[in-house]
């Protein structure tokens, strides 16, 4: 039951992060100038122990907004946004760091990224053999 409550909270944060920035545009008067020159970039990131998000024990969830400035509950928002900008908002394109050596201990973790990146929907889930392998791929993005 605790897993269900945690994932429900994470999904609630996702909805708030995704829909919140979009509400201002919905109420703009026809012909009025947009309130922002930036396409929305609001994401919810989660991490947990397990092989996939459906069965994982949720550990943490953070919000990340990258436009117009880096913000949210992510502890390294500026670095995370810079990493995402470097791969065009595609977490699949993140590559492992060359200088990281991880033990071959099987302690699976899973990360998810849900939301909007520059107006485009993002839905990402990836499992890693352990936390070291996760951190080698998304050192700034998944550092929360």
N, CA, C and O of each residue as an XYZ file, in Angstrom:
576
protein
N       0.822     -1.195      0.000
C       0.000      0.000      0.000
C       0.866      1.259      0.000
O       0.499      2.279     -0.582
N       2.050      1.168      0.679
C       2.918      2.332      0.724
C       3.442      2.678     -0.660
O       3.572      3.855     -0.997
N       3.750      1.645     -1.483
C       4.214      1.895     -2.847
C       3.155      2.630     -3.643
O       3.459      3.575     -4.370
N       1.908      2.197     -3.505
C       0.819      2.819     -4.241
C       0.684      4.289     -3.875
O       0.498      5.135     -4.750
N       0.776      4.595     -2.588
C       0.659      5.985     -2.146
C       1.808      6.827     -2.683
O       1.601      7.967     -3.097
N       3.014      6.273     -2.680
C       4.166      7.028     -3.175
C       4.051      7.298     -4.668
O       4.311      8.410     -5.127
N       3.660      6.275     -5.421
C       3.540      6.466     -6.864
C       2.370      7.388     -7.189
O       2.431      8.146     -8.156
N       1.300      7.329     -6.388
C       0.190      8.256     -6.598
C       0.646      9.694     -6.355
O       0.251     10.608     -7.080
N       1.481      9.887     -5.327
C       2.011     11.227     -5.063
C       2.899     11.685     -6.208
O       2.841     12.845     -6.615
N       3.726     10.774     -6.731
C       4.600     11.126     -7.854
C       3.779     11.491     -9.087
O       4.114     12.439     -9.798
N       2.709     10.747     -9.342
C       1.857     11.069    -10.490
C       1.143     12.403    -10.287
O       0.943     13.157    -11.240
N       0.759     12.692     -9.040
C       0.139     13.989     -8.753
C       1.110     15.126     -9.023
O       0.729     16.154     -9.584
N       2.380     14.942     -8.619
C       3.402     15.950     -8.901
C       3.601     16.112    -10.402
O       3.791     17.224    -10.894
N       3.555     14.994    -11.128
C       3.685     15.051    -12.582
C       2.578     15.891    -13.187
O       2.831     16.762    -14.019
N       1.359     15.626    -12.768
C       0.222     16.380    -13.304
C       0.361     17.866    -13.004
O       0.103     18.706    -13.866
N       0.769     18.188    -11.779
C       0.920     19.600    -11.410
C       2.035     20.267    -12.216
O       1.891     21.404    -12.665
N       3.150     19.549    -12.396
C       4.277     20.123    -13.126
C       3.964     20.301    -14.603
O       4.373     21.284    -15.222
N       3.237     19.345    -15.161
C       2.932     19.412    -16.590
C       1.816     20.400    -16.868
O       1.916     21.203    -17.796
N       0.770     20.352    -16.087
C      -0.409     21.185    -16.364
C      -0.262     22.607    -15.848
O      -0.838     23.535    -16.415
N       0.510     22.787    -14.770
C       0.657     24.119    -14.189
C       1.124     25.160    -15.179
O       0.472     26.195    -15.321
N       2.256     24.924    -15.887
C       2.729     25.928    -16.837
C       1.809     26.130    -18.028
O       1.875     27.168    -18.686
N       0.963     25.173    -18.314
C       0.091     25.270    -19.470
C      -1.186     26.060    -19.192
O      -1.843     26.514    -20.128
N      -1.549     26.233    -17.911
C      -2.822     26.872    -17.596
C      -2.848     28.334    -18.012
O      -3.899     28.834    -18.412
N      -1.725     29.030    -17.929
C      -1.704     30.440    -18.319
C      -2.018     30.631    -19.792
O      -2.702     31.585    -20.162
N      -1.533     29.747    -20.621
C      -1.770     29.871    -22.057
C      -3.227     29.616    -22.410
O      -3.726     30.158    -23.396
N      -3.914     28.800    -21.623
C      -5.292     28.448    -21.925
C      -6.247     29.618    -21.692
O      -7.307     29.678    -22.315
N      -5.892     30.537    -20.817
C      -6.800     31.629    -20.506
C      -6.441     32.925    -21.230
O      -7.094     33.945    -21.013
N      -5.437     32.906    -22.069
C      -5.060     34.117    -22.802
C      -6.165     34.497    -23.782
O      -6.795     33.641    -24.404
N      -6.376     35.775    -23.897
C      -7.403     36.275    -24.802
C      -6.982     36.032    -26.245
O      -5.791     36.083    -26.552
N      -7.942     35.769    -27.143
C      -7.602     35.572    -28.558
C      -6.875     36.796    -29.104
O      -7.294     37.931    -28.876
N      -5.797     36.558    -29.817
C      -5.032     37.644    -30.406
C      -4.055     38.293    -29.454
O      -3.263     39.138    -29.870
N      -4.090     37.914    -28.164
C      -3.175     38.504    -27.187
C      -1.793     37.878    -27.344
O      -1.670     36.743    -27.804
N      -0.759     38.616    -26.963
C       0.612     38.108    -27.021
C       0.783     37.021    -25.972
O       0.185     37.111    -24.900
N       1.576     36.007    -26.247
C       1.803     34.953    -25.261
C       2.493     35.524    -24.032
O       3.245     36.493    -24.128
N       2.232     34.914    -22.868
C       2.800     35.418    -21.630
C       4.274     35.079    -21.501
O       4.966     35.676    -20.675
N       4.775     34.139    -22.291
C       6.171     33.754    -22.225
C       6.676     33.422    -23.626
O       5.930     32.913    -24.463
N       7.929     33.713    -23.865
C       8.538     33.369    -25.135
C       9.120     31.962    -25.120
O       9.628     31.493    -26.139
N       9.051     31.279    -23.974
C       9.632     29.963    -23.823
C       8.557     28.889    -23.861
O       7.503     29.031    -23.239
N       8.826     27.817    -24.590
C       7.930     26.662    -24.542
C       8.087     26.025    -23.167
O       9.178     26.061    -22.598
N       7.029     25.447    -22.625
C       7.119     24.875    -21.277
C       8.125     23.726    -21.219
O       8.202     22.897    -22.126
N       8.890     23.699    -20.132
C       9.816     22.613    -19.840
C       9.668     22.303    -18.358
O      10.384     22.865    -17.528
N       8.753     21.422    -18.030
C       8.480     21.054    -16.645
C       8.429     19.538    -16.551
O       7.665     18.884    -17.260
N       9.250     18.991    -15.669
C       9.386     17.545    -15.562
C       9.270     17.090    -14.113
O       9.559     17.844    -13.184
N       8.846     15.850    -13.937
C       8.889     15.182    -12.645
C       9.786     13.975    -12.816
O       9.577     13.158    -13.712
N      10.789     13.863    -11.955
C      11.727     12.755    -11.998
C      11.537     11.906    -10.753
O      11.393     12.443     -9.655
N      11.535     10.588    -10.909
C      11.421      9.686     -9.769
C      12.539      8.656     -9.837
O      13.068      8.358    -10.908
N      12.884      8.128     -8.690
C      13.824      7.017     -8.615
C      13.331      6.065     -7.536
O      12.735      6.484     -6.544
N      13.588      4.790     -7.743
C      13.174      3.792     -6.770
C      13.945      2.499     -6.963
O      14.636      2.311     -7.965
N      13.815      1.614     -5.988
C      14.477      0.304     -6.053
C      13.554     -0.703     -6.713
O      12.400     -0.855     -6.313
N      14.066     -1.387     -7.722
C      13.297     -2.400     -8.426
C      13.662     -2.422     -9.897
O      14.451     -1.610    -10.379
N      13.064     -3.379    -10.597
C      13.378     -3.551    -12.017
C      12.581     -2.636    -12.933
O      13.058     -2.295    -14.015
N      11.377     -2.228    -12.533
C      10.580     -1.316    -13.349
C       9.717     -0.445    -12.442
O       9.521     -0.755    -11.267
N       9.211      0.637    -12.998
C       8.469      1.621    -12.207
C       7.190      1.050    -11.608
O       6.769      1.482    -10.535
N       6.573      0.100    -12.272
C       5.316     -0.460    -11.790
C       5.493     -1.254    -10.501
O       4.580     -1.303     -9.677
N       6.651     -1.872    -10.318
C       6.864     -2.717     -9.144
C       7.905     -2.163     -8.192
O       8.134     -2.749     -7.134
N       8.542     -1.057     -8.531
C       9.619     -0.497     -7.712
C       9.091      0.119     -6.426
O       7.950      0.573     -6.350
N       9.942      0.120     -5.434
C       9.664      0.832     -4.198
C      10.115      2.269     -4.411
O      11.311      2.537     -4.527
N       9.170      3.186     -4.462
C       9.501      4.588     -4.736
C      10.401      5.124     -3.640
O      10.183      4.884     -2.453
N      11.419      5.858     -4.071
C      12.371      6.412     -3.134
C      12.251      7.931     -3.055
O      12.103      8.491     -1.969
N      12.314      8.589     -4.201
C      12.249     10.046     -4.237
C      11.588     10.515     -5.509
O      11.604      9.826     -6.530
N      11.008     11.693     -5.435
C      10.439     12.363     -6.601
C      10.773     13.846     -6.485
O      10.653     14.434     -5.410
N      11.192     14.449     -7.599
C      11.505     15.880     -7.621
C      10.911     16.506     -8.870
O      10.618     15.819     -9.848
N      10.739     17.808     -8.824
C      10.275     18.556     -9.988
C      11.461     19.314    -10.584
O      12.398     19.677     -9.873
N      11.409     19.547    -11.889
C      12.469     20.264    -12.573
C      11.847     21.117    -13.670
O      11.179     20.600    -14.566
N      12.069     22.411    -13.596
C      11.621     23.344    -14.623
C      12.864     24.001    -15.203
O      13.717     24.485    -14.460
N      12.969     24.021    -16.527
C      14.192     24.529    -17.160
C      13.994     25.807    -17.966
O      14.980     26.360    -18.455
N      12.785     26.296    -18.126
C      12.573     27.519    -18.900
C      11.595     28.415    -18.155
O      10.556     27.929    -17.708
N      11.872     29.653    -18.009
C      13.013     30.403    -18.528
C      14.290     30.207    -17.717
O      15.380     30.431    -18.243
N      14.191     29.793    -16.441
C      15.387     29.509    -15.656
C      15.224     28.158    -14.984
O      14.114     27.636    -14.874
N      16.327     27.605    -14.540
C      16.304     26.315    -13.851
C      15.733     26.495    -12.449
O      16.176     27.352    -11.684
N      14.733     25.662    -12.127
C      14.123     25.734    -10.800
C      13.432     24.412    -10.508
O      13.510     23.464    -11.290
N      12.762     24.369     -9.378
C      12.056     23.165     -8.962
C      12.646     22.629     -7.673
O      13.470     23.287     -7.038
N      12.225     21.435     -7.287
C      12.729     20.836     -6.053
C      13.992     20.013     -6.289
O      14.560     19.480     -5.336
N      14.439     19.899     -7.529
C      15.685     19.176     -7.845
C      16.841     19.920     -7.182
O      16.962     21.133     -7.353
N      17.701     19.217     -6.424
C      18.786     19.911     -5.711
C      19.875     20.492     -6.616
O      20.608     21.385     -6.190
N      19.996     20.009     -7.840
C      20.992     20.530     -8.786
C      20.282     20.890    -10.091
O      20.637     20.389    -11.158
N      19.286     21.754     -9.997
C      18.429     22.076    -11.142
C      19.218     22.623    -12.330
O      18.969     22.217    -13.465
N      20.151     23.523    -12.100
C      20.904     24.121    -13.207
C      21.727     23.064    -13.942
O      21.756     23.047    -15.172
N      22.391     22.187    -13.200
C      23.198     21.130    -13.827
C      22.308     20.142    -14.589
O      22.644     19.725    -15.698
N      21.172     19.772    -13.987
C      20.248     18.834    -14.630
C      19.703     19.424    -15.931
O      19.621     18.728    -16.942
N      19.333     20.695    -15.907
C      18.827     21.346    -17.124
C      19.913     21.427    -18.192
O      19.637     21.246    -19.378
N      21.149     21.700    -17.770
C      22.256     21.759    -18.726
C      22.471     20.398    -19.386
O      22.707     20.325    -20.592
N      22.390     19.322    -18.605
C      22.542     17.984    -19.172
C      21.431     17.690    -20.172
O      21.685     17.142    -21.245
N      20.200     18.055    -19.820
C      19.083     17.821    -20.740
C      19.210     18.652    -22.008
O      18.921     18.165    -23.101
N      19.640     19.906    -21.869
C      19.842     20.741    -23.054
C      20.895     20.123    -23.971
O      20.771     20.177    -25.195
N      21.930     19.535    -23.375
C      23.011     18.930    -24.146
C      22.573     17.740    -24.984
O      23.233     17.395    -25.964
N      21.453     17.103    -24.603
C      20.947     15.949    -25.359
C      19.588     16.244    -25.982
O      18.850     15.328    -26.347
N      19.263     17.529    -26.100
C      18.009     17.926    -26.738
C      16.770     17.461    -25.996
O      15.729     17.235    -26.612
N      16.867     17.315    -24.681
C      15.712     16.897    -23.882
C      15.401     15.417    -23.987
O      14.325     14.987    -23.572
N      16.318     14.626    -24.531
C      16.117     13.179    -24.710
C      16.957     12.403    -23.692
O      18.142     12.178    -23.936
N      16.379     11.985    -22.552
C      17.161     11.251    -21.553
C      17.800      9.978    -22.112
O      18.842      9.549    -21.615
N      17.195      9.364    -23.140
C      17.783      8.168    -23.765
C      19.162      8.446    -24.352
O      19.972      7.530    -24.495
N      19.428      9.691    -24.689
C      20.694     10.047    -25.324
C      21.823     10.253    -24.319
O      22.969     10.442    -24.728
N      21.539     10.224    -23.027
C      22.584     10.373    -22.018
C      23.521      9.172    -22.082
O      23.067      8.030    -22.144
N      24.809      9.426    -22.068
C      25.825      8.375    -22.143
C      26.535      8.245    -20.800
O      26.675      9.233    -20.079
N      26.986      7.034    -20.453
C      27.717      6.861    -19.190
C      29.057      7.586    -19.217
O      29.703      7.689    -20.260
N      29.455      8.078    -18.068
C      30.755      8.736    -17.946
C      31.860      7.707    -18.124
O      31.737      6.575    -17.658
N      32.946      8.098    -18.800
C      34.048      7.175    -19.076
C      34.877      6.848    -17.841
O      35.458      5.766    -17.751
N      34.934      7.775    -16.891
C      35.834      7.610    -15.760
C      35.183      6.984    -14.522
O      35.774      7.025    -13.443
N      33.997      6.415    -14.647
C      33.302      5.823    -13.506
C      33.407      4.307    -13.574
O      33.134      3.697    -14.607
N      33.805      3.712    -12.463
C      33.880      2.251    -12.352
C      32.872      1.823    -11.296
O      32.917      2.300    -10.162
N      31.965      0.927    -11.663
C      30.927      0.464    -10.749
C      31.135     -1.007    -10.419
O      31.546     -1.796    -11.270
N      30.845     -1.363     -9.175
C      30.890     -2.762     -8.751
C      29.759     -3.522     -9.437
O      28.716     -2.948     -9.750
N      29.967     -4.793     -9.663
C      28.940     -5.613    -10.308
C      28.018     -6.204     -9.245
O      27.893     -7.423     -9.125
N      27.385     -5.336     -8.486
C      26.431     -5.726     -7.458
C      25.038     -5.523     -8.033
O      24.710     -4.444     -8.527
N      24.225     -6.562     -7.965
C      22.861     -6.438     -8.504
C      21.936     -5.893     -7.415
O      21.532     -6.620     -6.507
N      21.613     -4.628     -7.517
C      20.686     -3.938     -6.621
C      19.910     -2.965     -7.508
O      20.172     -1.762     -7.479
N      18.947     -3.479     -8.305
C      18.337     -2.680     -9.374
C      17.623     -1.424     -8.889
O      16.954     -1.410     -7.856
N      17.798     -0.369     -9.684
C      17.092      0.886     -9.463
C      16.454      1.292    -10.789
O      16.925      0.919    -11.864
N      15.388      2.052    -10.688
C      14.688      2.521    -11.884
C      14.455      4.022    -11.746
O      14.193      4.522    -10.652
N      14.553      4.736    -12.868
C      14.266      6.168    -12.891
C      13.182      6.435    -13.921
O      13.072      5.728    -14.923
N      12.389      7.454    -13.666
C      11.398      7.893    -14.642
C      11.512      9.403    -14.799
O      11.871     10.118    -13.863
N      11.202      9.866    -15.993
C      11.113     11.294    -16.286
C       9.797     11.475    -17.038
O       9.601     10.897    -18.107
N       8.902     12.277    -16.476
C       7.592     12.528    -17.074
C       7.366     14.028    -17.147
O       7.723     14.755    -16.220
N       6.784     14.493    -18.226
C       6.437     15.901    -18.321
C       6.563     16.440    -19.726
O       6.266     15.757    -20.707
N       7.015     17.697    -19.804
C       7.114     18.404    -21.081
C       8.488     19.034    -21.180
O       8.946     19.689    -20.243
N       9.152     18.836    -22.322
C      10.430     19.488    -22.595
C      10.261     20.347    -23.842
O      10.051     19.824    -24.936
N      10.352     21.655    -23.680
C      10.184     22.633    -24.755
C       8.933     22.348    -25.575
O       8.959     22.356    -26.806
N       7.840     22.096    -24.866
C       6.544     21.888    -25.485
C       6.285     20.473    -25.974
O       5.187     20.184    -26.449
N       7.262     19.583    -25.870
C       7.131     18.205    -26.360
C       7.027     17.245    -25.167
O       7.798     17.343    -24.212
N       6.075     16.327    -25.234
C       5.840     15.356    -24.164
C       7.044     14.428    -23.987
O       7.616     13.937    -24.961
N       7.418     14.200    -22.721
C       8.517     13.301    -22.391
C       7.982     12.216    -21.466
O       7.351     12.515    -20.452
N       8.233     10.959    -21.811
C       7.886      9.820    -20.964
C       9.059      8.843    -21.052
O       9.236      8.174    -22.070
N       9.854      8.762    -19.993
C      11.085      7.985    -20.001
C      11.128      7.106    -18.769
O      10.809      7.555    -17.668
N      11.519      5.865    -18.948
C      11.745      4.940    -17.836
C      12.965      4.105    -18.183
O      13.096      3.610    -19.302
N      13.857      3.953    -17.211
C      15.049      3.128    -17.453
C      15.483      2.462    -16.161
O      15.511      3.090    -15.102
N      15.817      1.198    -16.258
C      16.336      0.446    -15.127
C      17.849      0.324    -15.216
O      18.416      0.256    -16.306
N      18.494      0.296    -14.056
C      19.946      0.159    -13.960
C      20.251     -0.968    -12.979
O      19.444     -1.262    -12.098
N      21.408     -1.595    -13.130
C      21.807     -2.684    -12.249
C      22.012     -2.263    -10.812
O      21.789     -3.050     -9.892
N      22.441     -1.010    -10.608
C      22.609     -0.462     -9.258
C      22.693      1.060     -9.341
O      22.706      1.634    -10.430
N      22.750      1.703     -8.181
C      22.742      3.169     -8.137
C      23.984      3.771     -8.781
O      23.908      4.858     -9.353
N      25.115      3.096     -8.702
C      26.342      3.601     -9.324
C      26.169      3.702    -10.836
O      26.569      4.691    -11.452
N      25.572      2.675    -11.425
C      25.349      2.698    -12.877
C      24.390      3.810    -13.271
O      24.568      4.446    -14.309
N      23.372      4.049    -12.446
C      22.431      5.145    -12.692
C      23.164      6.477    -12.656
O      22.988      7.317    -13.538
N      23.989      6.666    -11.629
C      24.692      7.936    -11.475
C      25.743      8.159    -12.555
O      26.052      9.303    -12.887
N      26.299      7.075    -13.111
C      27.276      7.207    -14.192
C      26.623      7.741    -15.461
O      27.279      8.415    -16.256
N      25.343      7.449    -15.660
C      24.629      7.912    -16.859
C      24.064      9.313    -16.657
O      24.266     10.192    -17.495
N      23.368      9.522    -15.568
C      22.716     10.810    -15.319
C      23.251     11.468    -14.070
O      22.501     11.725    -13.129
N      24.559     11.746    -14.053
C      25.218     12.276    -12.866
C      24.557     13.500    -12.273
O      24.461     13.607    -11.050
N      24.103     14.418    -13.088
C      23.433     15.609    -12.582
C      21.932     15.454    -12.603
O      21.250     15.893    -11.678
N      21.408     14.838    -13.639
C      19.972     14.690    -13.804
C      19.368     13.809    -12.728
O      18.318     14.140    -12.177
N      20.014     12.689    -12.420
C      19.464     11.744    -11.455
C      20.069     11.883    -10.068
O      19.893     11.001     -9.227
N      20.770     12.965     -9.818
C      21.393     13.202     -8.506
C      20.411     13.911     -7.575
O      20.496     15.119     -7.351
N      19.491     13.135     -7.048
C      18.539     13.692     -6.078
C      18.147     12.638     -5.073
O      17.353     12.909     -4.172
